[in-house]
């Protein structure tokens, strides 16, 4: 402790009495180790007591300078750290003038603290019972850490503010009464306002009335349950009255001290362009569907007209064809003796062509009936149907060696008469094209399931076909073999394809010349997930 000043015995006695207590060492240790600077001076400014912290701050104590020299001697500056603080404005100086000085921020830079630090200086006068000034008490509190923390907080706030203002999403905060407390410029700009125009106004003032209920429900969920809200296709009303389509993600804000709801924070994304694009896509799809429907109707009408024409022509051709066939038969039976070998050959060719034409007409009529017949959908036992067909075609030529393998228990939904035509054509072709195979193999079954429904097949080890001509398989009157090789009229597979299409399925074939062929088909693919 600095030596006592003789000029002020009463205050010196006060200073001395501070330590004349039972716990003097403890009290001195407390004051000397305080983080704040504590001092007592007499009316002349001479120290009666200065703790360690004051001495660390000011260097060598106030006794080494007159009060009017304190600022210069101890390096006391204004808070800007450049301008010397007038000594007469220091709180301690003013306290020695008998004034109750206000707290003062000062900056001290001297030999002890060359880098300088900020302090809060506080001083007040001490008087005796008669009002006589006895001296002053000084407190210096280091505020450097607080100032640095405050400066960092401000920098953080500024950085956050710049980020928020630069964000391309709208940021919007509300108080507990749903009044706007803050919007960034992007949010305000989306609605055509300035931030100042929006602050203080209730959020529903900016919401389309049709969406008020949705907004209130979201606010209630946040207040009562503390739940986040996601509002898609949510409409605000711009300043000019137009709609702004948005996606809003909002979360409640609570007081950290008591958990009470204090408002809401929302991120607002403008989806107007997305909505416009979606609407345009919907319009284009609707227009495309309309055009497809029109085109489909036109095609269906054309197909019906064509089928009706084909049916009519085929039907009308029957009568003259019967005449040709009948009279050629009459010539053969009644006038055979009058015809030489060449004439007989001509008649045979006429009858064969008439028979061929009759088969083609029957094929055309059958193909027409496939498209005209109404579907009667029910469970069809395909395995039983295939077995019956195999027994029937074996009776055509019982001397042939053919092994049939038919998978058991296959049942499908479809029209029984049309699916019978499918199997008759496919198994009939397998029988026909294995004619020259010593031991024929014909199989009907399904491939292992892949989660997309059954794939049925009819497989044989007969003549097969060249895959180069695969696209011709299902064309009307399209044949890959000559009439001399294998009889037929080129309508069977076309009929199969039309039946399968009517059952919302697909049919295709694979083969290799001399190694057989496999025909696959599916049913109701559109309804299989």
MARGULUM-239835 format. One line per field, with one value per residue (C-alpha): x, y, z. Coordinates in Angstrom, 3 decimals. Example, Ala and Ser with C-alpha at 12.3 -4.5 7.8 and 13.67 -1.06 7.14 Angstrom:
x [12.300/13.670] .
y [-4.500/-1.060] .
z [7.800/7.140] .
***
This chain:
x [0.000/1.245/2.488/-0.310/-0.697/-0.455/-2.684/-5.962/-5.928/-9.696/-9.669/-6.356/-7.969/-10.772/-8.310/-6.405/-9.600/-10.449/-7.709/-8.069/-10.526/-10.340/-9.784/-7.299/-5.127/-8.185/-9.687/-6.390/-5.920/-9.442/-8.956/-5.418/-6.460/-9.665/-10.016/-11.131/-8.827/-9.739/-8.236/-8.761/-7.210/-7.185/-8.494/-5.107/-5.194/-2.536/-3.187/-4.253/-4.794/-4.256/-4.733/-2.497/-4.768/-4.720/-0.956/-0.786/-2.983/-1.452/2.072/3.478/0.541/-1.192/1.256/3.689/1.616/-0.685/-4.385/-4.202/-1.368/-3.023/-4.105/-0.726/1.256/-0.709/-1.612/-5.365/-7.116/-10.591/-12.211/-10.868/-7.402/-5.845/-6.979/-5.631/-8.424/-8.557/-7.630/-10.357/-12.936/-11.702/-14.233/-11.643/-10.696/-14.358/-14.964/-12.182/-14.084/-16.949/-19.034/-20.787/-19.115/-20.718/-19.006/-16.489/-15.036/-11.284/-8.429/-5.123/-1.876/1.434/4.655/2.783/0.087/1.815/-0.930/-3.576/-6.792/-10.241/-11.510/-14.639/-13.693/-16.013/-15.339/-17.301/-16.431/-16.286/-17.438/-17.528/-20.617/-20.374/-20.071/-16.357/-14.626/-12.376/-11.234/-12.562/-12.892/-11.835/-12.840/-11.332/-12.970/-11.337/-13.850/-11.479/-12.818/-16.383/-15.614/-13.911/-16.821/-19.246/-17.197/-17.157/-20.893/-21.451/-19.208/-21.094/-24.398/-23.142/-21.961/-25.277/-27.124/-25.160/-25.858/-29.548/-29.833/-27.916/-30.034/-32.143/-34.888/-37.216/-36.594/-39.513/-39.887/-43.064/-43.730/-46.100/-49.050/-48.008/-46.892/-43.911/-40.715/-38.277/-38.188/-35.114/-35.123/-35.659/-38.864/-40.136/-39.159/-41.077/-44.228/-43.420/-42.861/-39.911/-38.995/-40.058/-43.565/-44.009/-42.598/-45.333/-48.094/-49.925/-48.811/-52.385/-52.409/-50.097/-51.793/-54.450/-57.758/-58.241/-55.112/-55.871/-57.104/-53.938/-51.760/-53.652/-53.430/-49.657/-49.296/-51.447/-49.308/-46.213/-47.700/-49.345/-47.238/-43.932/-44.061/-42.420/-44.663/-44.230/-46.725/-46.487/-48.357/-49.077/-50.339/-49.355/-50.808/-48.376/-48.715/-50.152/-52.809/-51.277/-50.637/-47.254/-47.018/-44.566/-43.242/-42.991/-40.939/-41.561/-40.375/-41.360/-39.033/-38.993/-37.498/-34.373/-35.039/-38.597/-39.411/-42.314/-43.342/-42.108/-42.769/-41.889/-39.138/-40.043/-38.150/-40.193/-39.302/-40.911/-42.284/-44.352/-42.195/-42.327/-46.107/-46.314/-44.084/-46.181/-49.354/-47.884/-46.940/-50.478/-51.931/-49.601/-50.456/-54.154/-53.766/-51.692/-54.252/-57.017/-55.148/-54.363/-58.009/-59.073/-56.490/-57.398/-61.057/-60.189/-58.063/-60.739/-63.320/-61.020/-60.290/-63.979/-64.697/-61.833/-62.931/-66.505/-65.308/-63.097/-65.911/-68.319/-65.892/-64.965/-68.612/-69.584/-66.723/-68.092/-70.930/-68.865/-66.131/-68.657/-69.794/-66.229/-65.587/-68.905/-68.655/-65.015/-66.041/-68.896/-66.475/-64.141/-66.894/-69.073/-66.629/-63.446/-63.533/-63.646/-60.538/-57.015/-54.318/-53.605/-57.264/-57.458/-54.406/-56.003/-59.145/-57.113/-55.283/-58.599/-60.006/-56.808/-56.837/-60.526/-59.800/-56.872/-59.094/-61.758/-59.151/-58.005/-61.588/-62.153/-58.995/-60.152/-63.555/-61.957/-59.602/-62.528/-64.509/-61.591/-61.868/-65.655/-66.411/-67.125/-64.712/-66.218/-63.541/-63.381/-60.884/-59.612/-57.880/-55.062/-53.388/-56.607/-57.235/-53.722/-54.064/-57.371/-55.811/-52.855/-55.199/-57.201/-54.252/-52.690/-55.823/-55.066/-52.043/-51.751/-48.655/-46.434/-44.186/-44.758/-43.990/-46.218/-45.120/-47.812/-47.309/-50.014/-52.331/-52.067/-55.161/-55.524/-58.177/-59.468/-61.989/-62.098/-63.001/-60.282/-57.574/-58.571/-57.843/-54.421/-53.422/-54.922/-52.892/-49.617/-49.809/-51.137/-48.126/-45.805/-47.420/-47.153/-43.519/-42.284/-43.657/-40.188/-38.677/-38.278/-39.137/-41.074/-41.154/-43.948/-44.079/-46.535/-45.676/-44.506/-41.142/-40.087/-41.916/-40.041/-42.694/-44.334/-46.853/-46.656/-44.886/-46.466/-44.722/-45.246/-41.940/-41.093/-38.009/-39.187/-38.137/-37.651/-37.140/-34.519/-34.658/-33.895/-37.533/-38.961/-40.926/-42.904/-44.198/-47.448/-48.336/-51.529/-50.728/-47.022/-45.341/-41.727/-42.175/-43.606/-46.944/-45.097/-42.964/-45.718/-49.370/-51.050/-52.660/-50.669/-53.533/-52.995/-50.260/-51.941/-55.047/-52.966/-51.459/-54.836/-56.268/-53.276/-53.490/-57.160/-56.018/-53.508/-50.548/-47.624/-46.625/-43.255/-41.314/-37.751/-36.271/-33.318/-33.452/-33.553/-33.595/-37.180/-39.116/-40.622/-43.567/-44.116/-47.162/-48.355/-51.781/-52.997/-49.579/-51.167/-52.817/-49.687/-47.755] .
y [0.000/3.483/5.601/7.581/11.266/13.519/16.221/14.346/12.469/11.677/9.885/8.290/7.000/5.623/3.881/2.504/1.335/-0.781/-3.172/-2.851/-5.722/-9.231/-10.705/-8.128/-10.568/-12.062/-8.665/-7.310/-10.400/-9.956/-6.283/-6.702/-9.598/-8.052/-8.023/-4.398/-1.580/-0.114/3.067/5.801/9.270/12.401/15.769/16.469/13.199/11.506/7.781/6.450/2.971/1.493/-2.226/-4.260/-3.949/-0.110/-0.127/-2.571/-0.279/3.082/1.983/3.714/5.304/8.637/10.259/10.750/13.326/16.243/15.684/17.987/15.798/12.420/11.872/12.790/10.959/7.729/7.593/8.041/8.578/8.938/5.688/6.364/5.586/8.552/11.724/12.467/12.534/15.908/15.287/17.576/15.233/12.151/10.836/10.895/14.502/15.513/13.579/15.584/18.699/17.419/16.307/12.991/11.998/9.763/6.543/7.197/4.882/5.530/4.005/3.538/3.074/3.414/1.537/-1.069/-1.542/-0.594/-2.126/-0.197/-1.368/-0.004/0.589/1.880/4.551/5.268/7.669/9.451/11.930/10.982/13.565/13.702/14.286/18.038/17.738/18.354/16.607/13.911/12.529/10.116/6.448/5.154/1.949/0.888/-2.059/-3.695/-3.709/-4.830/-8.397/-7.127/-4.619/-7.261/-9.639/-6.857/-5.978/-9.645/-9.863/-6.818/-8.268/-11.553/-9.729/-7.755/-10.921/-12.594/-9.511/-9.500/-13.205/-12.732/-9.740/-11.525/-14.692/-15.566/-16.860/-14.701/-14.594/-13.487/-13.300/-12.794/-12.013/-13.964/-11.990/-12.876/-9.316/-8.845/-8.064/-8.520/-9.341/-9.341/-7.336/-10.401/-11.310/-7.741/-7.457/-10.602/-8.912/-5.499/-3.778/-2.309/-3.971/-0.820/-1.064/-4.608/-4.386/-4.219/-5.555/-8.832/-11.654/-12.321/-8.886/-10.377/-13.794/-14.702/-14.980/-18.468/-19.571/-17.822/-21.062/-22.915/-20.118/-19.985/-23.764/-23.619/-20.814/-22.723/-25.873/-23.815/-22.107/-25.125/-28.067/-26.443/-28.117/-26.941/-26.216/-26.789/-25.042/-25.900/-24.022/-21.241/-17.927/-14.444/-11.261/-8.747/-5.026/-4.745/-7.386/-10.248/-13.643/-14.967/-18.762/-19.886/-22.748/-21.760/-23.544/-22.130/-23.004/-21.665/-19.436/-19.774/-17.791/-19.602/-18.712/-19.979/-21.791/-19.456/-19.042/-15.673/-15.900/-17.664/-17.743/-18.596/-19.190/-18.241/-19.579/-18.148/-21.049/-18.921/-19.849/-23.510/-23.296/-21.559/-24.219/-26.982/-25.305/-25.041/-28.729/-29.581/-27.533/-29.177/-32.623/-31.849/-30.619/-33.665/-35.981/-34.192/-34.574/-38.210/-38.832/-37.156/-39.060/-42.313/-41.712/-41.010/-44.139/-46.216/-44.863/-45.576/-49.063/-49.761/-48.519/-50.604/-53.670/-53.178/-52.800/-55.885/-57.851/-56.728/-57.478/-60.859/-61.713/-60.568/-62.543/-65.793/-66.060/-65.707/-67.841/-70.600/-70.377/-70.712/-73.647/-75.367/-74.996/-76.074/-79.178/-79.791/-79.530/-81.966/-84.488/-84.075/-83.114/-84.834/-87.002/-83.997/-82.380/-83.365/-83.502/-79.775/-78.919/-81.209/-79.444/-76.046/-77.142/-78.436/-75.106/-73.222/-75.368/-74.997/-71.212/-71.082/-73.112/-70.815/-67.764/-69.282/-69.767/-66.135/-64.915/-67.023/-65.503/-61.967/-62.648/-64.220/-61.246/-58.855/-60.750/-60.472/-56.690/-56.573/-59.120/-57.861/-59.070/-61.324/-61.378/-64.257/-66.776/-68.938/-72.286/-72.003/-75.298/-77.268/-75.410/-76.180/-79.858/-80.084/-78.477/-80.879/-83.875/-82.460/-81.786/-85.171/-86.783/-85.050/-87.299/-89.917/-91.459/-88.462/-88.553/-85.334/-84.743/-82.114/-80.470/-78.323/-76.461/-77.245/-74.803/-71.803/-69.583/-66.080/-63.390/-62.858/-63.759/-67.534/-67.711/-65.268/-66.841/-70.211/-68.757/-67.586/-71.049/-72.792/-70.594/-70.790/-74.528/-75.233/-73.425/-75.395/-78.636/-77.517/-76.349/-79.499/-81.694/-82.649/-83.087/-86.792/-86.266/-83.023/-81.101/-78.615/-76.818/-74.368/-72.605/-69.416/-67.844/-67.339/-64.332/-61.016/-58.999/-57.793/-60.555/-63.793/-64.169/-67.127/-68.991/-71.712/-73.320/-75.897/-77.480/-77.203/-75.251/-71.941/-68.680/-66.050/-63.231/-60.758/-61.126/-60.920/-57.724/-59.537/-62.224/-60.500/-58.771/-59.773/-62.182/-61.985/-65.421/-66.493/-69.840/-70.664/-72.422/-75.452/-75.674/-75.142/-74.480/-71.387/-68.053/-65.510/-64.436/-66.591/-64.590/-61.293/-62.605/-63.550/-60.072/-58.340/-60.573/-59.988/-56.230/-56.303/-57.912/-55.043/-57.346/-57.916/-60.771/-61.404/-64.267/-65.559/-68.282/-69.766/-71.519/-75.278/-75.013/-74.063/-70.983/-69.559/-67.182/-65.162/-63.186/-61.236/-60.167/-57.028/-55.375/-51.943/-53.156/-54.835/-52.615] .
z [0.000/-0.911/2.044/3.715/3.051/6.165/4.665/5.335/8.647/8.671/5.265/6.144/9.283/7.151/4.869/7.838/9.488/6.453/7.449/11.241/11.344/12.578/9.079/7.800/5.737/4.065/3.205/1.893/-0.251/-1.614/-2.526/-3.879/-6.129/-7.399/-11.202/-10.901/-9.972/-6.567/-5.059/-2.429/-2.822/-0.650/-1.863/-3.497/-5.423/-3.369/-2.933/0.394/-1.048/-4.496/-5.087/-7.346/-10.386/-10.332/-10.101/-13.034/-15.089/-14.231/-13.682/-10.573/-8.758/-8.702/-6.274/-9.128/-11.015/-10.345/-11.167/-14.203/-15.567/-15.034/-18.648/-20.091/-17.420/-17.477/-21.186/-20.880/-24.233/-25.585/-26.728/-30.235/-28.787/-30.582/-28.813/-25.341/-22.779/-20.923/-17.319/-16.056/-17.605/-15.813/-13.254/-10.449/-11.205/-11.179/-7.983/-6.336/-7.393/-5.318/-8.342/-8.799/-12.071/-14.638/-15.688/-18.433/-21.094/-21.323/-23.270/-21.464/-23.386/-21.551/-20.852/-18.841/-21.497/-24.789/-26.928/-24.974/-23.333/-22.690/-19.152/-17.528/-14.953/-12.052/-9.134/-6.471/-3.688/0.007/2.585/6.374/8.458/7.958/4.165/4.100/1.119/2.442/-0.937/-3.596/-4.374/-7.795/-9.613/-12.961/-14.730/-17.740/-20.636/-23.387/-23.533/-23.497/-26.250/-28.365/-27.832/-28.730/-31.800/-32.845/-32.235/-34.438/-37.141/-36.934/-37.149/-40.125/-41.857/-41.111/-42.311/-45.573/-46.062/-45.339/-47.624/-50.404/-50.130/-53.153/-50.865/-48.870/-45.104/-42.957/-39.163/-37.164/-33.516/-31.284/-32.733/-36.315/-37.056/-39.325/-37.432/-40.300/-44.017/-46.199/-49.402/-51.551/-49.709/-49.851/-53.519/-54.421/-53.131/-54.579/-51.210/-49.380/-46.055/-44.212/-45.685/-44.380/-40.856/-38.220/-40.486/-39.887/-42.186/-43.373/-45.009/-47.632/-47.980/-50.537/-48.613/-50.031/-48.131/-44.818/-43.254/-44.237/-42.815/-39.517/-39.108/-39.613/-37.045/-34.554/-34.984/-34.250/-31.189/-29.561/-30.703/-31.677/-35.092/-38.289/-41.254/-44.985/-47.233/-50.916/-53.634/-51.141/-52.539/-51.456/-52.944/-54.404/-53.918/-57.442/-56.657/-58.640/-57.083/-56.022/-55.853/-53.170/-51.136/-47.456/-44.801/-41.311/-37.821/-34.388/-32.330/-28.527/-25.677/-24.486/-20.871/-20.483/-23.730/-24.488/-28.143/-29.382/-33.089/-36.304/-38.898/-42.495/-45.716/-48.768/-52.226/-55.351/-57.429/-59.802/-62.802/-61.841/-61.567/-64.923/-66.476/-64.907/-66.129/-69.604/-69.509/-68.366/-71.210/-73.711/-72.339/-72.509/-76.064/-76.953/-75.376/-77.276/-80.547/-79.798/-78.962/-82.193/-84.188/-82.448/-83.189/-86.825/-87.013/-85.321/-87.744/-90.697/-89.385/-88.904/-92.412/-93.795/-91.857/-92.976/-96.563/-96.293/-94.704/-97.410/-100.220/-98.765/-98.234/-101.727/-103.281/-101.890/-104.413/-107.631/-106.068/-105.367/-108.978/-110.239/-107.952/-108.806/-112.588/-112.621/-110.657/-113.135/-116.044/-114.339/-113.692/-116.816/-119.539/-118.509/-121.606/-123.911/-122.385/-123.113/-120.423/-120.735/-120.266/-117.246/-115.777/-116.334/-114.510/-111.568/-111.340/-111.437/-108.626/-106.535/-106.954/-106.052/-102.921/-102.074/-102.570/-100.303/-97.579/-97.913/-97.716/-94.607/-93.122/-93.862/-92.331/-89.252/-88.860/-89.158/-86.530/-84.092/-84.034/-84.167/-81.446/-77.944/-75.256/-72.609/-69.894/-67.436/-66.044/-68.902/-68.136/-70.664/-69.681/-70.214/-73.460/-74.778/-73.858/-75.730/-78.818/-78.692/-78.604/-81.508/-83.825/-83.048/-84.500/-87.816/-88.352/-85.617/-87.225/-86.380/-83.342/-81.394/-77.728/-76.139/-72.859/-71.303/-68.030/-65.515/-63.799/-66.110/-65.858/-67.333/-67.498/-71.017/-73.691/-73.918/-77.629/-78.668/-76.482/-77.965/-81.434/-80.163/-78.945/-81.984/-84.329/-82.375/-81.620/-85.121/-86.610/-84.309/-85.552/-89.188/-89.055/-87.246/-90.013/-91.258/-87.778/-86.868/-83.189/-82.800/-79.537/-78.839/-75.476/-73.896/-70.629/-68.977/-68.264/-64.618/-63.180/-62.991/-61.144/-64.358/-64.909/-66.893/-70.220/-72.031/-74.843/-77.461/-78.478/-81.164/-82.717/-86.286/-89.380/-87.557/-89.424/-90.186/-87.567/-90.354/-91.436/-87.913/-88.673/-91.393/-89.005/-88.037/-91.307/-93.101/-95.971/-95.059/-95.209/-94.676/-96.467/-99.857/-100.315/-101.656/-98.460/-95.929/-96.634/-95.186/-96.035/-93.885/-91.645/-88.536/-86.820/-87.776/-86.011/-82.949/-82.771/-82.918/-80.190/-77.910/-78.466/-77.524/-74.268/-73.668/-74.255/-76.608/-78.910/-80.526/-82.038/-81.991/-84.137/-85.925/-89.284/-88.782/-84.988/-84.254/-83.110/-79.948/-79.830/-76.639/-75.545/-72.512/-71.308/-69.530/-69.220/-68.610/-65.399/-63.989/-61.570] .
***
